[in-house]
Amino acid sequence: MLAPDRLRALVEAHLEELALAPELGGLAESMRYALVGGKRIRAVLCLATGEAAGAEPEELLPAAAALELVHAFSLVHDDLPALDDDPVRRGRPSTHVEFGEAVAVIAGDALLAEAFRLALTYPTTAVARQLAGATLGMIGGQYLDITGRREDEAQLHRLKTGCLFEAAVSCALSVAGVPEREQGPWRAFGTELGPLFQIVDDILDGDGYVETHGLDGARRLADRAAERAQERLGEIEADTDVLSEIVGGLAARSA
């Protein structure tokens, strides 16, 4: 079983070598710009889950890359002035600041299309279906966010953040050929990761859960989410040590 750092290195190398559709021409520059940086948490989670379920990392790389492309698409669009209006992403100008709003819009579109092109390279359509469901959920969560419909905080974050974490697990299971009847414990684990990530993110930013629950309350919620994730891992009949390490890293991250 490869450690998270090794898995991340595999993802980075795969993304650097990823061949984009030649029809995109010069748009590829802005797409690759949007892909630079980040911790590749969702992709690493996909590789670690698949490896624990019996697949080789190389088999999982297209699915892992597809997750990263969907994530990048969401960030490019979220940063636009019409949405969150964020001028900086990952320590440098956002894609729309660097290339202009029009290019950013179509770069995001192209990242999403490329993600599904990758997902559809598998013999099964399950990977693409899982990715589509997660993308729709993420977009639905963003709609709740921008329209101010935040009455159900947990539902908002389950959609906006959690869906792609759940997809990282479910896509890996599809690649590994885990029968649907045996996926329950894995999927239960996946549902705990979105809340954990979001709460810790809010603690680092001082908003969201911190505003509604206070710093100590948010920290307790994060700790409980991490405990639940570890408990779910204990129900899986496989070597989940690397997944456990990923959970610990999510709970303890400081950036």
Backbone hydrogen bonds in HBPLUS format (Angstrom, degrees):
<---DONOR---> <-ACCEPTOR-->    atom                        ^
c    i                          cat <-CA-CA->   ^        H-A-AA   ^      H-
h    n   atom  resd res      DA  || num        DHA   H-A  angle D-A-AA Bond
n    s   type  num  typ     dist DA aas  dist angle  dist       angle   num
A0006-ARG N   A0003-ALA O   3.00 MM   3  5.36 121.5  2.36 109.0 123.3     1
A0007-LEU N   A0003-ALA O   3.03 MM   4  6.36 158.6  2.08 156.5 163.4     2
A0008-ARG N   A0004-PRO O   2.85 MM   4  6.08 156.6  1.90 151.7 158.2     3
A0009-ALA N   A0005-ASP O   3.06 MM   4  6.26 152.4  2.14 140.4 147.4     4
A0010-LEU N   A0006-ARG O   3.08 MM   4  6.42 150.2  2.18 144.7 152.3     5
A0011-VAL N   A0007-LEU O   3.04 MM   4  6.39 155.8  2.10 149.0 155.2     6
A0012-GLU N   A0008-ARG O   2.91 MM   4  6.19 166.1  1.93 156.7 159.8     7
A0013-ALA N   A0009-ALA O   3.03 MM   4  6.18 165.2  2.05 148.3 152.1     8
A0014-HIS N   A0010-LEU O   2.98 MM   4  6.15 156.7  2.04 145.4 152.3     9
A0015-LEU N   A0011-VAL O   2.89 MM   4  6.13 161.7  1.92 157.8 162.3    10
A0016-GLU N   A0012-GLU O   2.97 MM   4  6.17 157.0  2.02 149.7 156.0    11
A0017-GLU N   A0013-ALA O   3.14 MM   4  6.31 145.4  2.26 142.6 150.9    12
A0018-LEU N   A0015-LEU O   3.26 MM   3  4.97 154.0  2.34  95.4 103.1    13
A0024-LEU N   A0021-ALA O   3.05 MM   3  5.81 164.8  2.07 122.8 127.2    14
A0025-GLY N   A0022-PRO O   3.15 MM   3  5.76 156.0  2.21 116.1 122.0    15
A0027-LEU N   A0024-LEU O   3.03 MM   3  5.44 153.0  2.11 143.2 138.5    16
A0028-ALA N   A0025-GLY O   3.25 MM   3  6.18 167.3  2.27 123.7 126.4    17
A0029-GLU N   A0026-GLY O   3.21 MM   3  5.92 154.3  2.28 117.2 121.8    18
A0030-SER N   A0027-LEU O   3.13 MM   3  5.67 121.3  2.49 111.7 123.4    19
A0031-MET N   A0027-LEU O   3.23 MM   4  6.55 155.2  2.29 150.4 157.9    20
A0032-ARG N   A0028-ALA O   2.89 MM   4  6.07 164.0  1.92 154.7 157.9    21
A0033-TYR N   A0029-GLU O   2.98 MM   4  6.14 148.4  2.08 140.5 150.1    22
A0034-ALA N   A0030-SER O   3.03 MM   4  6.23 152.1  2.11 140.6 146.8    23
A0035-LEU N   A0031-MET O   3.21 MM   4  6.49 128.8  2.49 136.3 149.4    24
A0035-LEU N   A0032-ARG O   3.12 MM   3  5.02 135.4  2.33  93.6 106.2    25
A0036-VAL N   A0033-TYR O   3.27 MM   3  5.52 155.3  2.33 105.7 112.7    26
A0044-VAL N   A0040-ARG O   2.88 MM   4  6.02 165.6  1.90 159.0 163.4    27
A0045-LEU N   A0041-ILE O   2.90 MM   4  6.01 154.9  1.96 145.4 152.8    28
A0046-CYS N   A0042-ARG O   2.98 MM   4  6.21 151.0  2.07 142.3 150.0    29
A0047-LEU N   A0043-ALA O   3.01 MM   4  6.35 162.7  2.04 152.6 156.1    30
A0048-ALA N   A0044-VAL O   2.87 MM   4  6.05 165.7  1.89 153.8 158.1    31
A0049-THR N   A0045-LEU O   2.88 MM   4  5.94 158.8  1.92 147.6 153.6    32
A0050-GLY N   A0046-CYS O   2.96 MM   4  6.09 169.7  1.97 152.1 155.4    33
A0051-GLU N   A0047-LEU O   2.89 MM   4  6.01 157.7  1.94 147.8 154.3    34
A0052-ALA N   A0048-ALA O   2.99 MM   4  6.10 158.3  2.04 142.2 148.2    35
A0053-ALA N   A0049-THR O   2.96 MM   4  6.20 137.0  2.15 141.8 154.3    36
A0055-ALA N   A0050-GLY O   2.82 MM   5  5.24 165.4  1.84 148.0 142.9    37
A0054-GLY N   A0051-GLU O   3.07 MM   3  5.08 158.8  2.11 101.9 108.4    38
A0059-GLU N   A0056-GLU O   2.96 MM   3  5.43 131.2  2.21 111.6 123.9    39
A0060-LEU N   A0057-PRO O   2.97 MM   3  5.11 129.0  2.24 100.3 114.4    40
A0061-LEU N   A0057-PRO O   3.14 MM   4  6.32 123.0  2.48 147.9 162.6    41
A0064-ALA N   A0060-LEU O   2.93 MM   4  6.16 162.5  1.96 158.0 163.8    42
A0065-ALA N   A0061-LEU O   2.83 MM   4  5.94 162.6  1.86 155.6 159.7    43
A0066-ALA N   A0062-PRO O   2.93 MM   4  6.07 153.0  2.00 141.2 148.9    44
A0067-LEU N   A0063-ALA O   3.05 MM   4  6.35 152.6  2.13 147.6 153.8    45
A0068-GLU N   A0064-ALA O   3.18 MM   4  6.53 154.4  2.25 143.7 150.3    46
A0069-LEU N   A0065-ALA O   2.90 MM   4  6.22 150.8  1.98 151.9 160.5    47
A0070-VAL N   A0066-ALA O   2.98 MM   4  6.25 157.1  2.03 150.1 155.7    48
A0071-HIS N   A0067-LEU O   2.94 MM   4  6.17 160.9  1.98 148.8 154.5    49
A0072-ALA N   A0068-GLU O   2.85 MM   4  6.05 158.0  1.90 145.2 151.4    50
A0073-PHE N   A0069-LEU O   2.88 MM   4  6.07 160.6  1.92 146.9 152.2    51
A0074-SER N   A0070-VAL O   3.00 MM   4  6.29 158.1  2.05 149.4 154.7    52
A0075-LEU N   A0071-HIS O   3.06 MM   4  6.37 152.3  2.14 148.2 155.6    53
A0076-VAL N   A0072-ALA O   2.93 MM   4  6.16 166.5  1.95 160.2 163.2    54
A0077-HIS N   A0073-PHE O   3.13 MM   4  6.34 165.9  2.15 152.0 155.3    55
A0078-ASP N   A0074-SER O   2.82 MM   4  5.88 156.3  1.87 143.8 151.7    56
A0079-ASP N   A0075-LEU O   2.99 MM   4  6.02 149.9  2.08 147.9 153.7    57
A0080-LEU N   A0077-HIS O   3.17 MM   3  5.41 153.7  2.25 107.0 114.7    58
A0084-ASP N   A0078-ASP O   2.87 MM   6  5.64 153.1  1.95 156.3 165.3    59
A0086-ASP N   A0079-ASP O   3.04 MM   7  4.69 136.4  2.24 113.1 126.2    60
A0083-LEU N   A0080-LEU O   2.90 MM   3  5.45 155.3  1.96 118.6 126.6    61
A0085-ASP N   A0080-LEU O   2.93 MM   5  5.00 151.0  2.02 133.9 128.0    62
A0094-SER N   A0087-PRO O   2.83 MM   7  5.25 162.1  1.86 124.3 125.3    63
A0089-ARG N   A0092-ARG O   2.82 MM   3  5.60 168.6  1.83 170.7 169.5    64
A0092-ARG N   A0089-ARG O   3.27 MM   3  5.60 157.4  2.33 110.1 116.3    65
A0097-VAL N   A0094-SER O   3.03 MM   3  5.26 128.7  2.31 102.9 116.7    66
A0098-GLU N   A0094-SER O   3.01 MM   4  6.28 158.0  2.06 157.8 164.4    67
A0099-PHE N   A0095-THR O   2.87 MM   4  5.91 158.3  1.92 152.5 158.0    68
A0100-GLY N   A0096-HIS O   2.84 MM   4  4.52 132.4  2.07 113.3 122.8    69
A0104-ALA N   A0100-GLY O   3.06 MM   4  6.24 156.6  2.12 148.7 156.0    70
A0105-VAL N   A0101-GLU O   2.96 MM   4  6.22 155.6  2.02 154.6 160.1    71
A0106-ILE N   A0102-ALA O   3.24 MM   4  6.60 167.5  2.26 152.2 153.7    72
A0107-ALA N   A0103-VAL O   2.77 MM   4  5.87 145.4  1.89 148.4 159.5    73
A0108-GLY N   A0104-ALA O   2.94 MM   4  6.08 158.2  1.99 146.8 151.6    74
A0109-ASP N   A0105-VAL O   3.07 MM   4  6.39 156.5  2.13 143.9 150.7    75
A0110-ALA N   A0106-ILE O   2.89 MM   4  6.05 158.0  1.94 142.3 147.9    76
A0111-LEU N   A0107-ALA O   2.91 MM   4  6.16 153.2  1.98 148.5 155.6    77
A0112-LEU N   A0108-GLY O   3.11 MM   4  6.37 156.9  2.17 149.1 154.5    78
A0113-ALA N   A0109-ASP O   3.01 MM   4  6.35 160.1  2.05 150.0 155.6    79
A0114-GLU N   A0110-ALA O   2.85 MM   4  6.02 161.5  1.88 151.8 156.9    80
A0115-ALA N   A0111-LEU O   2.98 MM   4  6.14 146.6  2.09 140.5 149.5    81
A0116-PHE N   A0112-LEU O   3.22 MM   4  6.61 153.6  2.29 148.3 153.5    82
A0117-ARG N   A0113-ALA O   3.01 MM   4  6.31 144.7  2.14 143.6 154.4    83
A0118-LEU N   A0114-GLU O   3.01 MM   4  6.30 152.6  2.09 148.5 154.4    84
A0119-ALA N   A0115-ALA O   2.96 MM   4  6.27 161.3  2.00 146.9 152.3    85
A0120-LEU N   A0116-PHE O   2.99 MM   4  6.01 142.3  2.13 139.8 148.0    86
A0121-THR N   A0118-LEU O   3.01 MM   3  5.40 163.3  2.04 116.1 118.3    87
A0129-ARG N   A0125-THR O   2.98 MM   4  6.25 156.9  2.03 154.3 161.9    88
A0130-GLN N   A0126-ALA O   2.87 MM   4  6.06 159.6  1.91 152.3 157.0    89
A0131-LEU N   A0127-VAL O   3.00 MM   4  6.20 159.1  2.04 147.7 153.9    90
A0132-ALA N   A0128-ALA O   2.84 MM   4  6.00 154.3  1.90 146.4 153.5    91
A0133-GLY N   A0129-ARG O   3.01 MM   4  6.19 164.2  2.04 148.5 152.3    92
A0134-ALA N   A0130-GLN O   3.04 MM   4  6.25 157.7  2.09 146.4 152.5    93
A0135-THR N   A0131-LEU O   2.91 MM   4  6.10 156.2  1.97 147.5 154.1    94
A0136-LEU N   A0132-ALA O   2.96 MM   4  6.18 164.1  1.98 154.2 157.9    95
A0137-GLY N   A0133-GLY O   3.00 MM   4  6.18 155.9  2.06 143.3 150.4    96
A0138-MET N   A0134-ALA O   2.88 MM   4  6.07 157.4  1.93 148.3 154.5    97
A0139-ILE N   A0135-THR O   2.93 MM   4  6.18 156.6  1.99 149.1 155.2    98
A0140-GLY N   A0136-LEU O   2.88 MM   4  6.09 154.7  1.94 145.8 153.3    99
A0141-GLY N   A0137-GLY O   2.92 MM   4  6.20 149.6  2.01 146.5 154.6   100
A0142-GLN N   A0138-MET O   3.00 MM   4  6.29 150.1  2.10 142.6 150.8   101
A0143-TYR N   A0139-ILE O   2.95 MM   4  6.25 149.3  2.05 146.3 154.6   102
A0144-LEU N   A0140-GLY O   3.12 MM   4  6.45 157.6  2.17 145.4 150.4   103
A0145-ASP N   A0141-GLY O   3.01 MM   4  6.26 150.3  2.10 142.4 151.0   104
A0146-ILE N   A0142-GLN O   2.90 MM   4  6.19 167.3  1.92 159.2 159.9   105
A0147-THR N   A0143-TYR O   3.03 MM   4  6.04 143.9  2.17 147.3 156.1   106
A0149-ARG N   A0144-LEU O   2.90 MM   5  4.87 132.8  2.12 149.3 155.5   107
A0148-GLY N   A0145-ASP O   3.26 MM   3  5.35 159.8  2.30 102.9 108.6   108
A0156-LEU N   A0152-ASP O   3.02 MM   4  6.27 163.6  2.04 157.5 162.2   109
A0157-HIS N   A0153-GLU O   3.13 MM   4  6.39 167.3  2.15 153.3 155.3   110
A0158-ARG N   A0154-ALA O   2.84 MM   4  5.97 144.3  1.97 143.5 154.6   111
A0159-LEU N   A0155-GLN O   3.04 MM   4  6.22 157.4  2.10 150.3 154.3   112
A0160-LYS N   A0156-LEU O   2.89 MM   4  6.05 171.2  1.90 158.3 157.6   113
A0161-THR N   A0157-HIS O   2.93 MM   4  5.26 153.3  2.00 127.2 135.8   114
A0162-GLY N   A0157-HIS O   2.92 MM   5  6.28 163.1  1.95 151.9 157.2   115
A0163-CYS N   A0158-ARG O   2.92 MM   5  6.20 120.0  2.29 149.2 164.0   116
A0165-PHE N   A0162-GLY O   3.06 MM   3  5.23 122.9  2.40 102.6 117.5   117
A0166-GLU N   A0162-GLY O   2.92 MM   4  6.19 161.8  1.95 161.4 167.1   118
A0167-ALA N   A0163-CYS O   2.92 MM   4  6.14 150.3  2.00 142.5 151.2   119
A0168-ALA N   A0164-LEU O   3.03 MM   4  6.20 140.4  2.19 133.8 143.3   120
A0168-ALA N   A0165-PHE O   3.14 MM   3  5.07 122.5  2.49  91.9 106.3   121
A0169-VAL N   A0166-GLU O   3.18 MM   3  5.37 126.1  2.49  98.4 111.0   122
A0170-SER N   A0166-GLU O   2.92 MM   4  6.23 172.3  1.93 154.9 157.0   123
A0171-CYS N   A0167-ALA O   2.74 MM   4  5.57 165.6  1.76 147.5 151.9   124
A0173-LEU N   A0169-VAL O   3.03 MM   4  6.35 153.0  2.10 150.0 157.8   125
A0174-SER N   A0170-SER O   3.03 MM   4  6.28 151.2  2.12 145.5 152.9   126
A0175-VAL N   A0171-CYS O   3.01 MM   4  6.33 160.0  2.05 151.8 156.5   127
A0176-ALA N   A0172-ALA O   2.91 MM   4  6.09 157.2  1.97 148.4 155.1   128
A0177-GLY N   A0173-LEU O   3.00 MM   4  6.07 112.6  2.47 133.2 148.6   129
A0178-VAL N   A0173-LEU O   3.03 MM   5  5.34 161.5  2.07 155.4 156.0   130
A0177-GLY N   A0174-SER O   3.17 MM   3  5.08 148.7  2.27  96.2 105.6   131
A0182-GLU N   A0179-PRO O   2.88 MM   3  5.46 155.6  1.94 117.4 125.4   132
A0183-GLN N   A0180-GLU O   3.15 MM   3  5.19 167.0  2.17 108.7 112.4   133
A0187-ARG N   A0183-GLN O   2.91 MM   4  6.08 167.2  1.92 166.9 171.3   134
A0188-ALA N   A0184-GLY O   2.90 MM   4  6.09 154.3  1.96 154.1 162.0   135
A0189-PHE N   A0185-PRO O   3.09 MM   4  6.30 148.8  2.19 139.7 147.2   136
A0190-GLY N   A0186-TRP O   3.00 MM   4  6.39 154.5  2.07 146.3 153.6   137
A0191-THR N   A0187-ARG O   3.04 MM   4  6.35 146.5  2.16 149.7 157.0   138
A0192-GLU N   A0189-PHE O   3.12 MM   3  5.60 150.2  2.21 111.9 120.3   139
A0193-LEU N   A0190-GLY O   3.25 MM   3  5.55 152.4  2.33 107.4 114.9   140
A0196-LEU N   A0192-GLU O   3.37 MM   4  6.46 159.1  2.42 140.6 146.7   141
A0197-PHE N   A0193-LEU O   2.88 MM   4  6.08 168.6  1.90 156.2 158.9   142
A0198-GLN N   A0194-GLY O   2.89 MM   4  6.08 170.0  1.90 160.4 163.2   143
A0199-ILE N   A0195-PRO O   2.91 MM   4  5.97 167.4  1.93 153.5 156.8   144
A0200-VAL N   A0196-LEU O   3.15 MM   4  6.25 169.9  2.16 151.7 154.7   145
A0201-ASP N   A0197-PHE O   2.90 MM   4  6.02 153.6  1.97 146.7 155.2   146
A0202-ASP N   A0198-GLN O   2.90 MM   4  6.16 155.2  1.96 148.4 154.4   147
A0203-ILE N   A0199-ILE O   2.93 MM   4  6.24 146.7  2.04 145.0 154.9   148
A0204-LEU N   A0200-VAL O   2.97 MM   4  6.26 155.7  2.03 150.2 155.9   149
A0205-ASP N   A0201-ASP O   2.95 MM   4  6.22 146.8  2.06 144.3 154.1   150
A0206-GLY N   A0202-ASP O   2.65 MM   4  5.53 126.3  1.93 139.9 152.9   151
A0207-ASP N   A0202-ASP O   3.15 MM   5  5.12 139.1  2.33 132.3 140.1   152
A0210-VAL N   A0207-ASP O   3.04 MM   3  5.17 150.3  2.13 135.8 126.8   153
A0211-GLU N   A0208-GLY O   2.99 MM   3  5.35 123.9  2.32 106.0 119.5   154
A0212-THR N   A0208-GLY O   3.20 MM   4  6.58 148.2  2.30 148.6 158.0   155
A0213-HIS N   A0209-TYR O   2.73 MM   4  5.59 148.2  1.83 147.9 155.8   156
A0214-GLY N   A0210-VAL O   2.79 MM   4  4.51 135.3  1.99 122.4 128.3   157
A0218-ALA N   A0214-GLY O   2.88 MM   4  6.02 157.8  1.93 151.0 157.0   158
A0219-ARG N   A0215-LEU O   2.95 MM   4  6.16 155.3  2.01 146.4 153.6   159
A0220-ARG N   A0216-ASP O   2.97 MM   4  6.24 152.5  2.04 146.2 153.3   160
A0221-LEU N   A0217-GLY O   3.00 MM   4  6.28 154.8  2.07 145.5 152.4   161
A0222-ALA N   A0218-ALA O   2.91 MM   4  6.19 155.7  1.97 149.8 156.3   162
A0223-ASP N   A0219-ARG O   2.94 MM   4  6.18 159.0  1.99 147.6 153.3   163
A0224-ARG N   A0220-ARG O   2.95 MM   4  6.18 156.6  2.00 148.9 155.0   164
A0225-ALA N   A0221-LEU O   2.93 MM   4  6.16 154.8  2.00 145.9 153.0   165
A0226-ALA N   A0222-ALA O   2.94 MM   4  6.20 158.3  1.98 151.3 156.8   166
A0227-GLU N   A0223-ASP O   2.94 MM   4  6.17 154.2  2.01 144.6 152.0   167
A0228-ARG N   A0224-ARG O   2.88 MM   4  6.14 157.6  1.93 149.1 154.8   168
A0229-ALA N   A0225-ALA O   2.98 MM   4  6.22 157.7  2.04 147.0 153.0   169
A0230-GLN N   A0226-ALA O   2.99 MM   4  6.25 159.0  2.03 148.8 154.1   170
A0231-GLU N   A0227-GLU O   2.89 MM   4  6.13 151.4  1.97 146.3 154.8   171
A0232-ARG N   A0228-ARG O   2.90 MM   4  6.18 154.4  1.96 150.3 156.7   172
A0233-LEU N   A0229-ALA O   3.04 MM   4  6.34 152.0  2.12 144.3 152.0   173
A0234-GLY N   A0230-GLN O   3.10 MM   4  6.39 142.6  2.24 139.9 149.6   174
A0234-GLY N   A0231-GLU O   3.07 MM   3  5.05 121.6  2.43  92.7 107.5   175
A0235-GLU N   A0232-ARG O   3.00 MM   3  5.28 152.1  2.08 105.5 114.3   176
A0236-ILE N   A0233-LEU O   3.06 MM   3  5.36 164.8  2.08 112.4 117.3   177
A0244-SER N   A0240-THR O   2.87 MM   4  6.13 152.9  1.95 151.9 160.2   178
A0245-GLU N   A0241-ASP O   2.96 MM   4  6.25 148.0  2.06 142.8 151.3   179
A0246-ILE N   A0242-VAL O   2.96 MM   4  6.29 148.4  2.06 145.4 154.0   180
A0247-VAL N   A0243-LEU O   3.01 MM   4  6.33 157.1  2.06 149.6 154.9   181
A0248-GLY N   A0244-SER O   3.02 MM   4  6.31 162.0  2.05 147.9 152.6   182
A0249-GLY N   A0245-GLU O   2.94 MM   4  6.20 150.1  2.03 143.9 152.2   183
A0250-LEU N   A0246-ILE O   2.91 MM   4  6.22 152.0  1.98 150.8 158.2   184
A0251-ALA N   A0247-VAL O   3.00 MM   4  6.26 159.2  2.04 154.3 159.5   185
A0252-ALA N   A0248-GLY O   3.07 MM   4  6.16 143.6  2.20 141.5 150.9   186
A0253-ARG N   A0249-GLY O   3.01 MM   4  5.72 116.3  2.43 141.0 152.1   187
